[in-house]
């Protein structure tokens, strides 16, 4: 059985970094291992929806590139 790989483009990564810095949570950690951002990848029949959740401020960012 083959596995699944989810890849973010460099543009998506930069967008996440800018958003994280703007929301003021970049230096806040929620547990001993530093979990703060949850990366959600939802495969659909059209493409993959990529959403980032901040566990501190509860904001979410959609970084999906809708060029399906």
C-alpha positions as CSV (number, residue, x, y, z in Angstrom):
1,X,0.0,0.0,0.0
2,X,1.3,3.4,-0.9
3,X,1.2,6.3,1.6
4,X,0.0,9.8,1.2
5,X,2.2,12.8,1.1
6,X,1.0,16.4,1.6
7,X,3.3,19.2,0.4
8,X,3.0,22.9,0.9
9,X,4.5,25.3,-1.6
10,X,7.0,27.9,-0.6
11,X,4.4,30.6,-1.1
12,X,2.0,28.8,1.3
13,X,4.7,28.4,3.9
14,X,5.5,32.1,3.7
15,X,1.8,33.0,4.0
16,X,1.6,30.8,7.1
17,X,4.7,32.5,8.6
18,X,3.3,36.0,8.0
19,X,-0.1,35.1,9.4
20,X,1.5,33.5,12.5
21,X,3.6,36.6,13.1
22,X,0.6,38.9,12.6
23,X,-1.7,37.1,15.0
24,X,1.0,37.4,17.8
25,X,1.1,33.7,18.7
26,X,4.5,32.8,17.2
27,X,6.2,32.7,20.7
28,X,3.3,31.0,22.6
29,X,3.3,27.2,23.1
30,X,0.4,25.1,24.4
31,X,2.3,22.1,25.7
32,X,5.7,20.6,26.5
33,X,6.5,19.8,22.8
34,X,5.5,23.2,21.5
35,X,2.3,22.2,19.7
36,X,0.5,25.4,18.5
37,X,-0.4,25.0,14.8
38,X,-2.4,22.2,13.4
39,X,-2.1,21.5,9.7
40,X,-5.2,20.0,8.2
41,X,-5.1,18.4,4.7
42,X,-8.5,17.3,3.3
43,X,-8.3,15.4,0.0
44,X,-11.4,15.9,-2.2
45,X,-12.3,14.8,-5.7
46,X,-11.1,18.2,-7.0
47,X,-8.0,18.7,-5.0
48,X,-6.6,19.1,-1.5
49,X,-7.9,21.7,0.9
50,X,-5.1,22.9,3.2
51,X,-6.1,24.7,6.4
52,X,-3.9,25.8,9.4
53,X,-5.4,26.2,12.9
54,X,-3.8,28.1,15.7
55,X,-4.4,26.4,19.0
56,X,-3.7,29.6,21.0
57,X,-6.0,32.2,19.4
58,X,-8.3,29.6,17.6
59,X,-7.9,31.4,14.3
60,X,-7.7,29.5,11.0
61,X,-6.0,30.2,7.7
62,X,-6.9,28.6,4.4
63,X,-3.8,28.3,2.3
64,X,-5.4,26.1,-0.4
65,X,-4.3,27.0,-3.9
66,X,-7.6,26.7,-5.8
67,X,-6.2,26.1,-9.2
68,X,-7.7,22.7,-9.6
